[in-house]
Amino acid sequence: MATTSAPEDAYTATPFLPAGRPSLAALRRAAAGCRGCPLHRNATQTVFGQGSAHARVMLVGEQPGDQEDRQGEPFVGPAGRLLGKALEEAGLDPADAYVTNAVKHFKFTWAETRKRRIHKPPTLREMSACGPWLAAELTVVAPELVVVLGATAGKALLGSSFRVGEVRGTVLEREIHGRPERLVPTVHPSSVLRADDREHAYQGLVADLRVAAQALS
Ligand code: URA
């Protein structure tokens, strides 16, 4: 059994995964008790993926944000609202997607006033510790297409040399955890919210998502 005092290179969710061929519901229950890395200590709860096990498309983000941590669901905050709008504009029904994150706990620091929690990117070790949950979700959902939202999701799925700018808006074919996957990378919706030219960044996201919609048709 993993312990919370494990050295960084021993972080892993593997001992917390149910044996056999667990359903999404069984995975979600087990993930709620994951202690595979220290991120569970400060987060409110595990934020597991949401959506149908029969979804044709899986959207993979970075990690839950402040709102997601409080509500226990992925992409329910400002980035999620923007993503929902962009998906609809691109012709993808958000209700038909399985939505998840590379890392299932919110990582943050407190602002000096201790009134606000500031998102902190996960390390490669934390991403790989959490990888078994994402691999299990991919096995159960077996999506026709994976939309990779930003650099963290890209590194978690495609390796540390992933650069979103080099491959965004293209259909990649890669073997991931022994399964052939088709993936369309794009920027993370939070980067659109932070962009100086928000409209331009938003249209870029929609254009990439249109590539995903076309790949599914
Ligand atoms: N950003 C993410 O990557 N995932 C969420 O669930 C929310 C914000």
Residues whose N, C-alpha, C, O or C-beta is under 5 A from the ligand:
A	BS01	URA	G61 E62 Q63 P64 G65 E68 P74 F75 A79 N101
